[in-house]
């Protein structure tokens, strides 16, 4: 939007424009903060799921490599603690 200054300057109108811009700026800052919080939450969830997936992968590799049941059970029992 283009603004033109006309003489005499309407201070009240100018203040209204500044107030509206300031309110819009605050709203955008609130939105950005909310998005940042949501992003952090999703990142934590993604990290948790990645850790779970890696844990499942280790169990599967162990199951495919080991033939002794006791060893497999040791790995399966150890993974939830990792």
C-alpha positions in Angstrom: 0.0 0.0 0.0 1.4 3.4 -0.9 0.9 6.3 1.4 1.0 10.0 0.4 1.7 12.7 2.9 -0.7 15.6 2.4 -0.5 19.0 4.1 -1.5 19.5 6.8 -0.5 16.1 8.3 -3.4 14.4 10.0 -1.7 13.2 13.2 -4.7 11.3 14.4 -4.9 9.3 11.1 -1.1 8.8 11.2 -1.3 7.4 14.7 -4.1 5.1 13.7 -1.9 3.7 10.8 1.0 3.2 13.2 -1.2 1.5 15.7 -2.6 -0.8 13.1 0.9 -1.7 11.9 2.1 -2.3 15.4 -0.8 -4.6 16.1 -0.2 -6.5 12.9 3.5 -6.8 13.9 2.6 -8.2 17.3 0.2 -10.7 15.8 2.8 -11.9 13.4 5.3 -12.3 16.3 2.8 -14.3 18.2 2.1 -16.5 15.2 5.8 -17.0 14.6 6.3 -18.0 18.3 3.5 -20.4 18.1 4.9 -22.0 15.0 8.3 -22.2 16.6 6.8 -24.0 19.6 4.9 -26.4 17.4 8.1 -27.0 15.4 10.0 -27.9 18.5 7.3 -30.2 19.6 7.3 -32.0 16.3 11.0 -32.2 16.3 11.0 -33.9 19.7 8.4 -36.4 18.5 10.4 -37.1 15.4 13.5 -37.7 17.5 11.6 -40.1 19.7 10.2 -42.0 16.7 13.7 -42.2 15.1 15.1 -43.6 18.4 12.3 -46.2 18.5 12.9 -47.1 14.8 16.6 -47.5 15.4 15.9 -49.7 18.4 13.6 -51.9 16.3 16.4 -52.1 13.7 18.9 -53.2 16.3 16.5 -55.9 17.5 15.9 -57.2 14.0 19.6 -57.3 13.1 20.2 -59.2 16.3 17.4 -61.6 15.5 18.8 -62.2 12.1 22.4 -62.7 13.3 22.0 -64.6 16.5 20.9 -68.2 16.8 21.0 -68.6 20.6 17.6 -67.7 22.0 19.1 -66.4 25.3 21.2 -63.9 23.4 18.2 -62.7 21.4 16.2 -62.3 24.6 19.0 -60.3 26.1 18.9 -57.8 23.2 15.1 -57.6 23.2 15.1 -56.9 26.9 17.9 -54.3 26.7 16.4 -52.2 23.9 13.5 -50.6 25.8 16.1 -49.2 28.2 18.2 -47.6 25.4 
